[in-house]
Each structure stands twice: as C-alpha cells, then as structure tokens.
Amino acid sequence: MPTDQREIVPLQRNRPRDTLGRPLRDLRISVTDRCNFRCPYCMPRERYDEHYRFLKSAERLGFEEIVRLTRLFVQLGVRKLRITGGEPLLRPGLPDLIGDLTTLGGVEDVALTTNGVLLAQHAAELRAAGLRRVTVSLDSLDPAIFARMAGGLGTPAEVLAGIEAAQRAGLTPIKINAVVQRGVNDDALFDLVEHFRGSEVIVRFIEYMDVGNRNDWQAAQVVPSRELIERIGARWPLRADAPGYVGEVAKRYRFEDGSGEIGFISSVTQPFCGDCSRARLSSDGKLYGCLFATSGLDLRGPLRSGADDGQLLEMIRDFWLIRADRYSELRGSKDQHGQRVEMNYVGG
C-alpha cells in the first residue's frame, strides 16, 4: 500500500526543473504496447508480425500501480495526463483506470489518444468515467491511402463512426492527428480539412518523425509544416492564433471565415524541445524523458520490490533534475544515434 502522504511532504522542497529549466507538467501513460493497426511509421507489419513478442500481462503495470505512480507525479507538478498505447482501447477495463485518474487531486486534464476504430463502442462509457476529450489518429479519408498507412487494418468509416460517437458523448474538443508523408498522403490532405471544417473538430498535421528504429525514416519524406500552411492557406485563408498554453506542441491557425482552427506539429523542422514539460511512462513501467529516448528509468522493479512512496518520489524527482533531452534540436548530430525506444511503448 502507498505510504502515508505526510511522509512525502518534506521531500517537496520545490517542484523540480530539469537541466534546461523545464518543469514537469505533463505525463503520458502507455497502458499497452499492442495495437490493432500496423502503421508503417510506427509498427510496420513486416516487423510486428504474428511472431512478435508483446508484453505479457504480468509485465505491464496494473491499474493500481499506474494510479499510485501518477499520484507521485502529481506531487511533483504534473497537471495533465494523456492515456496512450499502442492502442489504449485494447486494454480491458480502461474506463476503470480513467475513473481513478480523473479523481486524483491536482489533476486538471485527462485525455486519450486512439486510432478511433474501437471508440464508437467505448465513448459513452469513457465519458461516464470522467474522460473529457480524445485525440484520434486519422491520416486520410481515402480508403486506399488509409489502408496503406494503417497496414491494411481498419477503415476510415470506422474511425469516423468513433469520432461521431465521441461527439455525441461530449468528449470534446476532438483533435485529429494526421501524420504527413511526402508521396504517400500529402496530396490527399484537403479532404481532411474540408470534412472537418466547421465541425469543431480540430485537424492537426504532424511532420513525419524518426521515432524508434523500425520505420525506415527518410528526411525526404518529411513535408515541412510551412509548406502545408501555404498550400492549405491558398485555398482557405488562415491567420496565426496564440498558443493555448506554454509548451503547446501545435502551432494554431484559424480559418479567416470563422470555420474553426487547424494545427501543425513541426517536430522536425521547428523543434519545440525548449518548452517540453512531458514525461512518458511506458506500459512496462519505465520512465522516459523524451519520445526519442534511448533509455528509461525502471519504476516497476522498485515498486514491486517494496519501495515506499517517498523512495519512488525521490527517484522520479532525481530523474527529472538530470534530464537534458532535446533530440529534435540535435537531430543528425553524432551523439544522437542509438537504439531509441519504440513509439508503441511510450505513445506519440
């Protein structure tokens, strides 16, 4: 059982800042490494086939363990939580975890990232458990392009049904994340913009990133956000909008005709490492300071070996104090090579 909270208070001399002065405000929690898609930029089918060994149930953090650790992160300044995977809706009983996390004191926001295929059957239950909003991955409305980018699994119709169910359930604002690859879906993006304009669903375009070690990333396939802004703005005039909060990853633009907003996440061409306040907890209980990290801090081992909350809190705090991650700003330099953690372990 967690140690009495009074034993932890003396450790809170101040909220930790890393070596670059960045606070700890956001925690991304991966609840599973499994996914029902095989997107080439994340889990290419040829490398995640039927023989691939995913984590066993006992190797994943249990919900009580996740809640216990999250409570400690909150004491160090975390205010926003995002549930990720893999595909988080594959984890049985997920609404129970959502319910526990949304009632933690100090938590201001809990969101979920999903590919949307299972969202229609879970949206109402998630909202009832306390979830407030979702982000849905959707790279194209064209069935052929969608199939290519999802590894031949799922359909745009299923994802759209999930989005509609989320809207009915009140899981808003809904954000759409579309990864853009040159020569794959960059010429089919107008359909996404046109479909969601005026619907209060916010489409965000993400530059194709070199996450993990298995997606055969090539810089030539990156479509810079500035190019997309020019192309989309030529059809639907845009104006830049102010960030919603410090450290927001998407640059926001509004349609001049009042039909909502659109966003661009430019990790490759316009890195935002300087404002990054995000930590990532993998499904097997490792703490990472960056999406591109090469190593993480094992919390599952000490937690299951009897470490009390004070000891775990100090481990997390010390990890953050020495954090110096800024991969996207240093991309390509000789010290940035190595085996990076795969995205299905730590979420996007």
Secondary structure, 3 states (H helix, E strand, C coil): CCCCHHHCHHHCCCCCECCCCCECCEEEEECCCCCCCCCCCCCCCCCCCCCCCCCCHHHCCCHHHHHHHHHHHHHCCCCEEEEECCCHHHCCCHHHHHHHHHCCCCCCEEEEEECCCCHHHHHHHHHHHCCCEEEEECCCCCHHHHHHHCCCCCCHHHHHHHHHHHHHHCCCCCEEEEEEECCCCHHHHHHHHHHHCCCCCEEEEEECCCCCCCCCCCHHHECCHHHHHHHHHHHCCEEECCCCCCCCCCEEEEECCCCCEEEEECCCCCCCHHHCCEEEECCCCEEECCCCCCCCEECHHHHHCCCCHHHHHHHHHHHHHCCCCCHHHHCCCHHHCCCCCCHHHHCC
